[in-house]
Amino acid sequence: MVRPDPDRPGVALAFSLPRRVGGAVIRNRLRRQLREIFRSLERERELAPGDYLLLVGPGAAGASFDSLRGWVIELLDSVGRHR
């Protein structure tokens, strides 16, 4: 879910990773990786300001950092939030 907020100076993130994604270690690793992906996109000015809620499914548990980044960029392109 994305809620545009042009008045916000940056990006607000929320992640939902249910237990079926994996154990706590896997879920925390995914959260760290996703935060870094969004941080880098924001630094590169490729991410429009707003509120972002990302629902992560079990398929993400075995994904590499590069595939996660590609998946996030593809997702943002599909909702029109990637510059």
PDB file with SEQRES, HELIX, SHEET and CRYST1 records, atoms N, CA, C and O in Angstrom:
SEQRES   1 A   83  MET VAL ARG PRO ASP PRO ASP ARG PRO GLY VAL ALA LEU          
SEQRES   2 A   83  ALA PHE SER LEU PRO ARG ARG VAL GLY GLY ALA VAL ILE          
SEQRES   3 A   83  ARG ASN ARG LEU ARG ARG GLN LEU ARG GLU ILE PHE ARG          
SEQRES   4 A   83  SER LEU GLU ARG GLU ARG GLU LEU ALA PRO GLY ASP TYR          
SEQRES   5 A   83  LEU LEU LEU VAL GLY PRO GLY ALA ALA GLY ALA SER PHE          
SEQRES   6 A   83  ASP SER LEU ARG GLY TRP VAL ILE GLU LEU LEU ASP SER          
SEQRES   7 A   83  VAL GLY ARG HIS ARG                                          
HELIX    1 AA1 ARG A   19  VAL A   21  5                                   3    
HELIX    2 AA2 ALA A   24  ARG A   43  1                                  20    
HELIX    3 AA3 PRO A   58  ALA A   60  5                                   3    
HELIX    4 AA4 PHE A   65  SER A   78  1                                  14    
SHEET    1 AA1 3 VAL A   2  PRO A   4  0                                        
SHEET    2 AA1 3 GLY A  50  LEU A  55 -1                                        
SHEET    3 AA1 3 VAL A  11  SER A  16  1                                        
CRYST1    1.000    1.000    1.000  90.00  90.00  90.00 P 1           1          
ATOM      1  N   MET A   1       0.846  -1.168   0.000  1.00  0.00           N  
ATOM      2  CA  MET A   1       0.000   0.000   0.000  1.00  0.00           C  
ATOM      3  C   MET A   1       0.899   1.240   0.000  1.00  0.00           C  
ATOM      4  O   MET A   1       1.895   1.305   0.720  1.00  0.00           O  
ATOM      5  N   VAL A   2       0.534   2.188  -0.799  1.00  0.00           N  
ATOM      6  CA  VAL A   2       1.276   3.441  -0.866  1.00  0.00           C  
ATOM      7  C   VAL A   2       0.300   4.589  -0.704  1.00  0.00           C  
ATOM      8  O   VAL A   2      -0.752   4.621  -1.343  1.00  0.00           O  
ATOM      9  N   ARG A   3       0.655   5.527   0.153  1.00  0.00           N  
ATOM     10  CA  ARG A   3      -0.165   6.721   0.303  1.00  0.00           C  
ATOM     11  C   ARG A   3       0.721   7.928   0.026  1.00  0.00           C  
ATOM     12  O   ARG A   3       1.594   8.253   0.831  1.00  0.00           O  
ATOM     13  N   PRO A   4       0.506   8.598  -1.108  1.00  0.00           N  
ATOM     14  CA  PRO A   4       1.332   9.758  -1.438  1.00  0.00           C  
ATOM     15  C   PRO A   4       1.151  10.872  -0.406  1.00  0.00           C  
ATOM     16  O   PRO A   4       0.047  11.119   0.078  1.00  0.00           O  
ATOM     17  N   ASP A   5       2.240  11.523  -0.089  1.00  0.00           N  
ATOM     18  CA  ASP A   5       2.197  12.643   0.836  1.00  0.00           C  
ATOM     19  C   ASP A   5       3.284  13.633   0.433  1.00  0.00           C  
ATOM     20  O   ASP A   5       4.385  13.597   0.983  1.00  0.00           O  
ATOM     21  N   PRO A   6       2.985  14.526  -0.531  1.00  0.00           N  
ATOM     22  CA  PRO A   6       4.001  15.444  -1.024  1.00  0.00           C  
ATOM     23  C   PRO A   6       4.504  16.415   0.044  1.00  0.00           C  
ATOM     24  O   PRO A   6       5.586  16.981  -0.106  1.00  0.00           O  
ATOM     25  N   ASP A   7       3.740  16.617   1.118  1.00  0.00           N  
ATOM     26  CA  ASP A   7       4.176  17.516   2.183  1.00  0.00           C  
ATOM     27  C   ASP A   7       5.189  16.866   3.117  1.00  0.00           C  
ATOM     28  O   ASP A   7       5.890  17.560   3.853  1.00  0.00           O  
ATOM     29  N   ARG A   8       5.270  15.535   3.089  1.00  0.00           N  
ATOM     30  CA  ARG A   8       6.225  14.818   3.940  1.00  0.00           C  
ATOM     31  C   ARG A   8       7.623  15.016   3.370  1.00  0.00           C  
ATOM     32  O   ARG A   8       7.823  14.899   2.161  1.00  0.00           O  
ATOM     33  N   PRO A   9       8.586  15.315   4.229  1.00  0.00           N  
ATOM     34  CA  PRO A   9       9.939  15.538   3.728  1.00  0.00           C  
ATOM     35  C   PRO A   9      10.632  14.258   3.267  1.00  0.00           C  
ATOM     36  O   PRO A   9      11.648  14.329   2.576  1.00  0.00           O  
ATOM     37  N   GLY A  10      10.116  13.111   3.628  1.00  0.00           N  
ATOM     38  CA  GLY A  10      10.774  11.871   3.239  1.00  0.00           C  
ATOM     39  C   GLY A  10       9.794  10.727   3.106  1.00  0.00           C  
ATOM     40  O   GLY A  10       8.678  10.884   2.611  1.00  0.00           O  
ATOM     41  N   VAL A  11      10.241   9.579   3.560  1.00  0.00           N  
ATOM     42  CA  VAL A  11       9.493   8.342   3.392  1.00  0.00           C  
ATOM     43  C   VAL A  11       9.202   7.739   4.758  1.00  0.00           C  
ATOM     44  O   VAL A  11      10.071   7.724   5.630  1.00  0.00           O  
ATOM     45  N   ALA A  12       7.980   7.241   4.947  1.00  0.00           N  
ATOM     46  CA  ALA A  12       7.628   6.489   6.153  1.00  0.00           C  
ATOM     47  C   ALA A  12       7.393   5.042   5.735  1.00  0.00           C  
ATOM     48  O   ALA A  12       6.610   4.777   4.822  1.00  0.00           O  
ATOM     49  N   LEU A  13       8.065   4.109   6.397  1.00  0.00           N  
ATOM     50  CA  LEU A  13       7.992   2.700   6.028  1.00  0.00           C  
ATOM     51  C   LEU A  13       7.322   1.874   7.106  1.00  0.00           C  
ATOM     52  O   LEU A  13       7.454   2.155   8.297  1.00  0.00           O  
ATOM     53  N   ALA A  14       6.601   0.853   6.673  1.00  0.00           N  
ATOM     54  CA  ALA A  14       6.074  -0.165   7.569  1.00  0.00           C  
ATOM     55  C   ALA A  14       6.137  -1.484   6.820  1.00  0.00           C  
ATOM     56  O   ALA A  14       5.823  -1.547   5.632  1.00  0.00           O  
ATOM     57  N   PHE A  15       6.543  -2.538   7.517  1.00  0.00           N  
ATOM     58  CA  PHE A  15       6.632  -3.865   6.915  1.00  0.00           C  
ATOM     59  C   PHE A  15       5.763  -4.824   7.694  1.00  0.00           C  
ATOM     60  O   PHE A  15       5.660  -4.731   8.917  1.00  0.00           O  
ATOM     61  N   SER A  16       5.140  -5.741   6.988  1.00  0.00           N  
ATOM     62  CA  SER A  16       4.396  -6.812   7.621  1.00  0.00           C  
ATOM     63  C   SER A  16       5.010  -8.125   7.162  1.00  0.00           C  
ATOM     64  O   SER A  16       4.935  -8.477   5.985  1.00  0.00           O  
ATOM     65  N   LEU A  17       5.618  -8.845   8.096  1.00  0.00           N  
ATOM     66  CA  LEU A  17       6.250 -10.131   7.803  1.00  0.00           C  
ATOM     67  C   LEU A  17       5.655 -11.178   8.740  1.00  0.00           C  
ATOM     68  O   LEU A  17       6.092 -11.293   9.885  1.00  0.00           O  
ATOM     69  N   PRO A  18       4.675 -11.939   8.279  1.00  0.00           N  
ATOM     70  CA  PRO A  18       4.066 -12.938   9.149  1.00  0.00           C  
ATOM     71  C   PRO A  18       5.033 -14.080   9.456  1.00  0.00           C  
ATOM     72  O   PRO A  18       6.051 -14.231   8.780  1.00  0.00           O  
ATOM     73  N   ARG A  19       4.725 -14.867  10.454  1.00  0.00           N  
ATOM     74  CA  ARG A  19       5.592 -15.975  10.864  1.00  0.00           C  
ATOM     75  C   ARG A  19       5.820 -16.996   9.757  1.00  0.00           C  
ATOM     76  O   ARG A  19       6.858 -17.658   9.737  1.00  0.00           O  
ATOM     77  N   ARG A  20       4.887 -17.132   8.854  1.00  0.00           N  
ATOM     78  CA  ARG A  20       5.059 -18.126   7.791  1.00  0.00           C  
ATOM     79  C   ARG A  20       6.214 -17.760   6.858  1.00  0.00           C  
ATOM     80  O   ARG A  20       6.659 -18.603   6.079  1.00  0.00           O  
ATOM     81  N   VAL A  21       6.711 -16.509   6.920  1.00  0.00           N  
ATOM     82  CA  VAL A  21       7.877 -16.112   6.136  1.00  0.00           C  
ATOM     83  C   VAL A  21       9.105 -16.847   6.655  1.00  0.00           C  
ATOM     84  O   VAL A  21       9.988 -17.208   5.878  1.00  0.00           O  
ATOM     85  N   GLY A  22       9.165 -17.070   7.955  1.00  0.00           N  
ATOM     86  CA  GLY A  22      10.298 -17.769   8.557  1.00  0.00           C  
ATOM     87  C   GLY A  22      10.423 -17.385  10.013  1.00  0.00           C  
ATOM     88  O   GLY A  22       9.583 -16.676  10.565  1.00  0.00           O  
ATOM     89  N   GLY A  23      11.480 -17.865  10.618  1.00  0.00           N  
ATOM     90  CA  GLY A  23      11.730 -17.564  12.026  1.00  0.00           C  
ATOM     91  C   GLY A  23      12.110 -16.102  12.219  1.00  0.00           C  
ATOM     92  O   GLY A  23      12.206 -15.335  11.260  1.00  0.00           O  
ATOM     93  N   ALA A  24      12.323 -15.734  13.475  1.00  0.00           N  
ATOM     94  CA  ALA A  24      12.635 -14.342  13.815  1.00  0.00           C  
ATOM     95  C   ALA A  24      13.908 -13.862  13.138  1.00  0.00           C  
ATOM     96  O   ALA A  24      13.982 -12.714  12.699  1.00  0.00           O  
ATOM     97  N   VAL A  25      14.912 -14.730  13.048  1.00  0.00           N  
ATOM     98  CA  VAL A  25      16.180 -14.338  12.428  1.00  0.00           C  
ATOM     99  C   VAL A  25      15.970 -13.978  10.960  1.00  0.00           C  
ATOM    100  O   VAL A  25      16.507 -12.980  10.481  1.00  0.00           O  
ATOM    101  N   ILE A  26      15.199 -14.780  10.255  1.00  0.00           N  
ATOM    102  CA  ILE A  26      14.929 -14.539   8.824  1.00  0.00           C  
ATOM    103  C   ILE A  26      14.103 -13.271   8.648  1.00  0.00           C  
ATOM    104  O   ILE A  26      14.406 -12.449   7.783  1.00  0.00           O  
ATOM    105  N   ARG A  27      13.065 -13.107   9.461  1.00  0.00           N  
ATOM    106  CA  ARG A  27      12.218 -11.921   9.345  1.00  0.00           C  
ATOM    107  C   ARG A  27      13.005 -10.644   9.638  1.00  0.00           C  
ATOM    108  O   ARG A  27      12.840  -9.642   8.943  1.00  0.00           O  
ATOM    109  N   ASN A  28      13.859 -10.675  10.663  1.00  0.00           N  
ATOM    110  CA  ASN A  28      14.667  -9.498  10.988  1.00  0.00           C  
ATOM    111  C   ASN A  28      15.680  -9.191   9.887  1.00  0.00           C  
ATOM    112  O   ASN A  28      15.929  -8.023   9.589  1.00  0.00           O  
ATOM    113  N   ARG A  29      16.272 -10.232   9.276  1.00  0.00           N  
ATOM    114  CA  ARG A  29      17.205 -10.021   8.173  1.00  0.00           C  
ATOM    115  C   ARG A  29      16.492  -9.356   7.005  1.00  0.00           C  
ATOM    116  O   ARG A  29      17.016  -8.425   6.394  1.00  0.00           O  
ATOM    117  N   LEU A  30      15.289  -9.841   6.699  1.00  0.00           N  
ATOM    118  CA  LEU A  30      14.507  -9.243   5.610  1.00  0.00           C  
ATOM    119  C   LEU A  30      14.169  -7.783   5.917  1.00  0.00           C  
ATOM    120  O   LEU A  30      14.254  -6.935   5.029  1.00  0.00           O  
ATOM    121  N   ARG A  31      13.792  -7.482   7.149  1.00  0.00           N  
ATOM    122  CA  ARG A  31      13.490  -6.089   7.525  1.00  0.00           C  
ATOM    123  C   ARG A  31      14.704  -5.191   7.322  1.00  0.00           C  
ATOM    124  O   ARG A  31      14.587  -4.097   6.770  1.00  0.00           O  
ATOM    125  N   ARG A  32      15.878  -5.657   7.770  1.00  0.00           N  
ATOM    126  CA  ARG A  32      17.103  -4.866   7.606  1.00  0.00           C  
ATOM    127  C   ARG A  32      17.409  -4.638   6.129  1.00  0.00           C  
ATOM    128  O   ARG A  32      17.764  -3.530   5.727  1.00  0.00           O  
ATOM    129  N   GLN A  33      17.271  -5.684   5.327  1.00  0.00           N  
ATOM    130  CA  GLN A  33      17.550  -5.554   3.905  1.00  0.00           C  
ATOM    131  C   GLN A  33      16.564  -4.603   3.230  1.00  0.00           C  
ATOM    132  O   GLN A  33      16.966  -3.775   2.413  1.00  0.00           O  
ATOM    133  N   LEU A  34      15.293  -4.713   3.561  1.00  0.00           N  
ATOM    134  CA  LEU A  34      14.287  -3.846   2.954  1.00  0.00           C  
ATOM    135  C   LEU A  34      14.478  -2.392   3.371  1.00  0.00           C  
ATOM    136  O   LEU A  34      14.314  -1.487   2.553  1.00  0.00           O  
ATOM    137  N   ARG A  35      14.826  -2.160   4.643  1.00  0.00           N  
ATOM    138  CA  ARG A  35      15.106  -0.787   5.071  1.00  0.00           C  
ATOM    139  C   ARG A  35      16.275  -0.197   4.289  1.00  0.00           C  
ATOM    140  O   ARG A  35      16.231   0.968   3.893  1.00  0.00           O  
ATOM    141  N   GLU A  36      17.316  -0.992   4.067  1.00  0.00           N  
ATOM    142  CA  GLU A  36      18.475  -0.505   3.319  1.00  0.00           C  
ATOM    143  C   GLU A  36      18.110  -0.230   1.860  1.00  0.00           C  
ATOM    144  O   GLU A  36      18.595   0.742   1.280  1.00  0.00           O  
ATOM    145  N   ILE A  37      17.277  -1.054   1.268  1.00  0.00           N  
ATOM    146  CA  ILE A  37      16.836  -0.833  -0.116  1.00  0.00           C  
ATOM    147  C   ILE A  37      16.080   0.490  -0.209  1.00  0.00           C  
ATOM    148  O   ILE A  37      16.360   1.304  -1.089  1.00  0.00           O  
ATOM    149  N   PHE A  38      15.132   0.707   0.685  1.00  0.00           N  
ATOM    150  CA  PHE A  38      14.368   1.950   0.655  1.00  0.00           C  
ATOM    151  C   PHE A  38      15.261   3.147   0.948  1.00  0.00           C  
ATOM    152  O   PHE A  38      15.110   4.201   0.331  1.00  0.00           O  
ATOM    153  N   ARG A  39      16.205   2.989   1.900  1.00  0.00           N  
ATOM    154  CA  ARG A  39      17.138   4.071   2.217  1.00  0.00           C  
ATOM    155  C   ARG A  39      17.968   4.453   0.994  1.00  0.00           C  
ATOM    156  O   ARG A  39      18.146   5.638   0.709  1.00  0.00           O  
ATOM    157  N   SER A  40      18.473   3.460   0.275  1.00  0.00           N  
ATOM    158  CA  SER A  40      19.305   3.753  -0.902  1.00  0.00           C  
ATOM    159  C   SER A  40      18.473   4.385  -2.014  1.00  0.00           C  
ATOM    160  O   SER A  40      18.954   5.282  -2.705  1.00  0.00           O  
ATOM    161  N   LEU A  41      17.241   3.933  -2.195  1.00  0.00           N  
ATOM    162  CA  LEU A  41      16.380   4.539  -3.216  1.00  0.00           C  
ATOM    163  C   LEU A  41      16.049   5.983  -2.861  1.00  0.00           C  
ATOM    164  O   LEU A  41      15.969   6.843  -3.737  1.00  0.00           O  
ATOM    165  N   GLU A  42      15.856   6.241  -1.572  1.00  0.00           N  
ATOM    166  CA  GLU A  42      15.567   7.606  -1.134  1.00  0.00           C  
ATOM    167  C   GLU A  42      16.795   8.503  -1.333  1.00  0.00           C  
ATOM    168  O   GLU A  42      16.668   9.647  -1.771  1.00  0.00           O  
ATOM    169  N   ARG A  43      17.987   7.976  -1.009  1.00  0.00           N  
ATOM    170  CA  ARG A  43      19.227   8.733  -1.196  1.00  0.00           C  
ATOM    171  C   ARG A  43      19.465   9.069  -2.662  1.00  0.00           C  
ATOM    172  O   ARG A  43      19.935  10.161  -2.984  1.00  0.00           O  
ATOM    173  N   GLU A  44      19.142   8.134  -3.546  1.00  0.00           N  
ATOM    174  CA  GLU A  44      19.348   8.329  -4.977  1.00  0.00           C  
ATOM    175  C   GLU A  44      18.213   9.143  -5.605  1.00  0.00           C  
ATOM    176  O   GLU A  44      18.173   9.327  -6.821  1.00  0.00           O  
ATOM    177  N   ARG A  45      17.303   9.622  -4.775  1.00  0.00           N  
ATOM    178  CA  ARG A  45      16.162  10.432  -5.233  1.00  0.00           C  
ATOM    179  C   ARG A  45      15.286   9.680  -6.231  1.00  0.00           C  
ATOM    180  O   ARG A  45      14.701  10.279  -7.133  1.00  0.00           O  
ATOM    181  N   GLU A  46      15.203   8.361  -6.059  1.00  0.00           N  
ATOM    182  CA  GLU A  46      14.377   7.547  -6.941  1.00  0.00           C  
ATOM    183  C   GLU A  46      13.044   7.180  -6.306  1.00  0.00           C  
ATOM    184  O   GLU A  46      12.239   6.467  -6.904  1.00  0.00           O  
ATOM    185  N   LEU A  47      12.818   7.665  -5.103  1.00  0.00           N  
ATOM    186  CA  LEU A  47      11.622   7.290  -4.371  1.00  0.00           C  
ATOM    187  C   LEU A  47      10.824   8.532  -4.022  1.00  0.00           C  
ATOM    188  O   LEU A  47      11.343   9.462  -3.405  1.00  0.00           O  
ATOM    189  N   ALA A  48       9.562   8.541  -4.420  1.00  0.00           N  
ATOM    190  CA  ALA A  48       8.691   9.681  -4.137  1.00  0.00           C  
ATOM    191  C   ALA A  48       8.312   9.684  -2.651  1.00  0.00           C  
ATOM    192  O   ALA A  48       8.135   8.617  -2.064  1.00  0.00           O  
ATOM    193  N   PRO A  49       8.187  10.870  -2.033  1.00  0.00           N  
ATOM    194  CA  PRO A  49       7.796  10.941  -0.628  1.00  0.00           C  
ATOM    195  C   PRO A  49       6.410  10.351  -0.403  1.00  0.00           C  
ATOM    196  O   PRO A  49       5.538  10.433  -1.268  1.00  0.00           O  
ATOM    197  N   GLY A  50       6.223   9.765   0.752  1.00  0.00           N  
ATOM    198  CA  GLY A  50       4.926   9.206   1.090  1.00  0.00           C  
ATOM    199  C   GLY A  50       5.032   8.132   2.146  1.00  0.00           C  
ATOM    200  O   GLY A  50       6.100   7.915   2.717  1.00  0.00           O  
ATOM    201  N   ASP A  51       3.918   7.456   2.410  1.00  0.00           N  
ATOM    202  CA  ASP A  51       3.835   6.370   3.379  1.00  0.00           C  
ATOM    203  C   ASP A  51       3.797   5.053   2.615  1.00  0.00           C  
ATOM    204  O   ASP A  51       3.019   4.909   1.672  1.00  0.00           O  
ATOM    205  N   TYR A  52       4.617   4.104   3.007  1.00  0.00           N  
ATOM    206  CA  TYR A  52       4.710   2.824   2.317  1.00  0.00           C  
ATOM    207  C   TYR A  52       4.482   1.684   3.303  1.00  0.00           C  
ATOM    208  O   TYR A  52       5.094   1.645   4.371  1.00  0.00           O  
ATOM    209  N   LEU A  53       3.593   0.755   2.939  1.00  0.00           N  
ATOM    210  CA  LEU A  53       3.350  -0.454   3.704  1.00  0.00           C  
ATOM    211  C   LEU A  53       3.640  -1.623   2.781  1.00  0.00           C  
ATOM    212  O   LEU A  53       3.015  -1.754   1.729  1.00  0.00           O  
ATOM    213  N   LEU A  54       4.574  -2.464   3.160  1.00  0.00           N  
ATOM    214  CA  LEU A  54       4.990  -3.578   2.327  1.00  0.00           C  
ATOM    215  C   LEU A  54       4.616  -4.883   3.020  1.00  0.00           C  
ATOM    216  O   LEU A  54       5.057  -5.146   4.138  1.00  0.00           O  
ATOM    217  N   LEU A  55       3.811  -5.692   2.361  1.00  0.00           N  
ATOM    218  CA  LEU A  55       3.416  -6.997   2.880  1.00  0.00           C  
ATOM    219  C   LEU A  55       4.329  -8.032   2.234  1.00  0.00           C  
ATOM    220  O   LEU A  55       4.325  -8.192   1.014  1.00  0.00           O  
ATOM    221  N   VAL A  56       5.104  -8.728   3.043  1.00  0.00           N  
ATOM    222  CA  VAL A  56       6.114  -9.655   2.541  1.00  0.00           C  
ATOM    223  C   VAL A  56       5.605 -11.082   2.693  1.00  0.00           C  
ATOM    224  O   VAL A  56       5.120 -11.477   3.753  1.00  0.00           O  
ATOM    225  N   GLY A  57       5.725 -11.850   1.608  1.00  0.00           N  
ATOM    226  CA  GLY A  57       5.292 -13.243   1.612  1.00  0.00           C  
ATOM    227  C   GLY A  57       6.451 -14.204   1.815  1.00  0.00           C  
ATOM    228  O   GLY A  57       7.611 -13.792   1.822  1.00  0.00           O  
ATOM    229  N   PRO A  58       6.141 -15.477   1.981  1.00  0.00           N  
ATOM    230  CA  PRO A  58       7.159 -16.492   2.266  1.00  0.00           C  
ATOM    231  C   PRO A  58       8.219 -16.628   1.173  1.00  0.00           C  
ATOM    232  O   PRO A  58       9.331 -17.068   1.463  1.00  0.00           O  
ATOM    233  N   GLY A  59       7.915 -16.269  -0.056  1.00  0.00           N  
ATOM    234  CA  GLY A  59       8.876 -16.387  -1.142  1.00  0.00           C  
ATOM    235  C   GLY A  59      10.091 -15.499  -0.980  1.00  0.00           C  
ATOM    236  O   GLY A  59      11.121 -15.744  -1.607  1.00  0.00           O  
ATOM    237  N   ALA A  60       9.993 -14.477  -0.156  1.00  0.00           N  
ATOM    238  CA  ALA A  60      11.102 -13.537   0.030  1.00  0.00           C  
ATOM    239  C   ALA A  60      12.202 -14.101   0.921  1.00  0.00           C  
ATOM    240  O   ALA A  60      13.322 -13.589   0.915  1.00  0.00           O  
ATOM    241  N   ALA A  61      11.902 -15.139   1.679  1.00  0.00           N  
ATOM    242  CA  ALA A  61      12.861 -15.663   2.657  1.00  0.00           C  
ATOM    243  C   ALA A  61      14.166 -16.117   2.013  1.00  0.00           C  
ATOM    244  O   ALA A  61      15.233 -15.906   2.590  1.00  0.00           O  
ATOM    245  N   GLY A  62      14.114 -16.725   0.855  1.00  0.00           N  
ATOM    246  CA  GLY A  62      15.325 -17.240   0.223  1.00  0.00           C  
ATOM    247  C   GLY A  62      15.909 -16.322  -0.827  1.00  0.00           C  
ATOM    248  O   GLY A  62      16.862 -16.696  -1.511  1.00  0.00           O  
ATOM    249  N   ALA A  63      15.360 -15.128  -0.970  1.00  0.00           N  
ATOM    250  CA  ALA A  63      15.801 -14.215  -2.030  1.00  0.00           C  
ATOM    251  C   ALA A  63      17.108 -13.520  -1.654  1.00  0.00           C  
ATOM    252  O   ALA A  63      17.364 -13.243  -0.482  1.00  0.00           O  
ATOM    253  N   SER A  64      17.925 -13.245  -2.662  1.00  0.00           N  
ATOM    254  CA  SER A  64      19.158 -12.494  -2.439  1.00  0.00           C  
ATOM    255  C   SER A  64      18.823 -11.005  -2.329  1.00  0.00           C  
ATOM    256  O   SER A  64      17.717 -10.576  -2.657  1.00  0.00           O  
ATOM    257  N   PHE A  65      19.796 -10.234  -1.863  1.00  0.00           N  
ATOM    258  CA  PHE A  65      19.597  -8.791  -1.720  1.00  0.00           C  
ATOM    259  C   PHE A  65      19.267  -8.157  -3.067  1.00  0.00           C  
ATOM    260  O   PHE A  65      18.370  -7.319  -3.155  1.00  0.00           O  
ATOM    261  N   ASP A  66      19.992  -8.555  -4.122  1.00  0.00           N  
ATOM    262  CA  ASP A  66      19.756  -7.983  -5.453  1.00  0.00           C  
ATOM    263  C   ASP A  66      18.377  -8.332  -5.985  1.00  0.00           C  
ATOM    264  O   ASP A  66      17.727  -7.495  -6.611  1.00  0.00           O  
ATOM    265  N   SER A  67      17.916  -9.567  -5.743  1.00  0.00           N  
ATOM    266  CA  SER A  67      16.570  -9.891  -6.212  1.00  0.00           C  
ATOM    267  C   SER A  67      15.504  -9.167  -5.412  1.00  0.00           C  
ATOM    268  O   SER A  67      14.470  -8.786  -5.961  1.00  0.00           O  
ATOM    269  N   LEU A  68      15.743  -8.969  -4.109  1.00  0.00           N  
ATOM    270  CA  LEU A  68      14.801  -8.179  -3.309  1.00  0.00           C  
ATOM    271  C   LEU A  68      14.731  -6.747  -3.829  1.00  0.00           C  
ATOM    272  O   LEU A  68      13.647  -6.180  -3.966  1.00  0.00           O  
ATOM    273  N   ARG A  69      15.898  -6.166  -4.118  1.00  0.00           N  
ATOM    274  CA  ARG A  69      15.942  -4.801  -4.639  1.00  0.00           C  
ATOM    275  C   ARG A  69      15.180  -4.705  -5.975  1.00  0.00           C  
ATOM    276  O   ARG A  69      14.401  -3.776  -6.186  1.00  0.00           O  
ATOM    277  N   GLY A  70      15.410  -5.661  -6.856  1.00  0.00           N  
ATOM    278  CA  GLY A  70      14.700  -5.676  -8.132  1.00  0.00           C  
ATOM    279  C   GLY A  70      13.204  -5.816  -7.949  1.00  0.00           C  
ATOM    280  O   GLY A  70      12.422  -5.179  -8.654  1.00  0.00           O  
ATOM    281  N   TRP A  71      12.803  -6.656  -6.995  1.00  0.00           N  
ATOM    282  CA  TRP A  71      11.389  -6.862  -6.713  1.00  0.00           C  
ATOM    283  C   TRP A  71      10.751  -5.575  -6.184  1.00  0.00           C  
ATOM    284  O   TRP A  71       9.643  -5.218  -6.586  1.00  0.00           O  
ATOM    285  N   VAL A  72      11.451  -4.878  -5.279  1.00  0.00           N  
ATOM    286  CA  VAL A  72      10.924  -3.628  -4.716  1.00  0.00           C  
ATOM    287  C   VAL A  72      10.803  -2.567  -5.819  1.00  0.00           C  
ATOM    288  O   VAL A  72       9.793  -1.866  -5.893  1.00  0.00           O  
ATOM    289  N   ILE A  73      11.818  -2.446  -6.666  1.00  0.00           N  
ATOM    290  CA  ILE A  73      11.772  -1.454  -7.744  1.00  0.00           C  
ATOM    291  C   ILE A  73      10.637  -1.769  -8.714  1.00  0.00           C  
ATOM    292  O   ILE A  73       9.925  -0.868  -9.156  1.00  0.00           O  
ATOM    293  N   GLU A  74      10.470  -3.038  -9.040  1.00  0.00           N  
ATOM    294  CA  GLU A  74       9.368  -3.441  -9.928  1.00  0.00           C  
ATOM    295  C   GLU A  74       8.018  -3.117  -9.295  1.00  0.00           C  
ATOM    296  O   GLU A  74       7.105  -2.641  -9.970  1.00  0.00           O  
ATOM    297  N   LEU A  75       7.900  -3.376  -8.002  1.00  0.00           N  
ATOM    298  CA  LEU A  75       6.668  -3.079  -7.280  1.00  0.00           C  
ATOM    299  C   LEU A  75       6.384  -1.575  -7.263  1.00  0.00           C  
ATOM    300  O   LEU A  75       5.251  -1.149  -7.486  1.00  0.00           O  
ATOM    301  N   LEU A  76       7.418  -0.778  -6.999  1.00  0.00           N  
ATOM    302  CA  LEU A  76       7.250   0.677  -6.978  1.00  0.00           C  
ATOM    303  C   LEU A  76       6.917   1.215  -8.368  1.00  0.00           C  
ATOM    304  O   LEU A  76       6.132   2.155  -8.493  1.00  0.00           O  
ATOM    305  N   ASP A  77       7.504   0.632  -9.410  1.00  0.00           N  
ATOM    306  CA  ASP A  77       7.170   1.024 -10.783  1.00  0.00           C  
ATOM    307  C   ASP A  77       5.699   0.758 -11.077  1.00  0.00           C  
ATOM    308  O   ASP A  77       5.028   1.563 -11.724  1.00  0.00           O  
ATOM    309  N   SER A  78       5.204  -0.386 -10.592  1.00  0.00           N  
ATOM    310  CA  SER A  78       3.819  -0.762 -10.891  1.00  0.00           C  
ATOM    311  C   SER A  78       2.806   0.176 -10.230  1.00  0.00           C  
ATOM    312  O   SER A  78       1.692   0.338 -10.728  1.00  0.00           O  
ATOM    313  N   VAL A  79       3.192   0.792  -9.109  1.00  0.00           N  
ATOM    314  CA  VAL A  79       2.271   1.732  -8.449  1.00  0.00           C  
ATOM    315  C   VAL A  79       2.639   3.184  -8.748  1.00  0.00           C  
ATOM    316  O   VAL A  79       2.016   4.106  -8.222  1.00  0.00           O  
ATOM    317  N   GLY A  80       3.640   3.383  -9.585  1.00  0.00           N  
ATOM    318  CA  GLY A  80       3.995   4.733 -10.017  1.00  0.00           C  
ATOM    319  C   GLY A  80       4.724   5.565  -8.994  1.00  0.00           C  
ATOM    320  O   GLY A  80       4.621   6.791  -9.021  1.00  0.00           O  
ATOM    321  N   ARG A  81       5.471   4.933  -8.076  1.00  0.00           N  
ATOM    322  CA  ARG A  81       6.156   5.683  -7.024  1.00  0.00           C  
ATOM    323  C   ARG A  81       7.678   5.704  -7.217  1.00  0.00           C  
ATOM    324  O   ARG A  81       8.393   6.294  -6.407  1.00  0.00           O  
ATOM    325  N   HIS A  82       8.166   5.078  -8.262  1.00  0.00           N  
ATOM    326  CA  HIS A  82       9.602   5.038  -8.538  1.00  0.00           C  
ATOM    327  C   HIS A  82       9.889   6.087  -9.598  1.00  0.00           C  
ATOM    328  O   HIS A  82       9.211   6.130 -10.625  1.00  0.00           O  
ATOM    329  N   ARG A  83      10.884   6.934  -9.363  1.00  0.00           N  
ATOM    330  CA  ARG A  83      11.180   8.013 -10.314  1.00  0.00           C  
ATOM    331  C   ARG A  83      12.181   7.567 -11.338  1.00  0.00           C  
ATOM    332  O   ARG A  83      12.550   8.344 -12.219  1.00  0.00           O  
TER     333      ARG A  83                                                      
END                                                                             
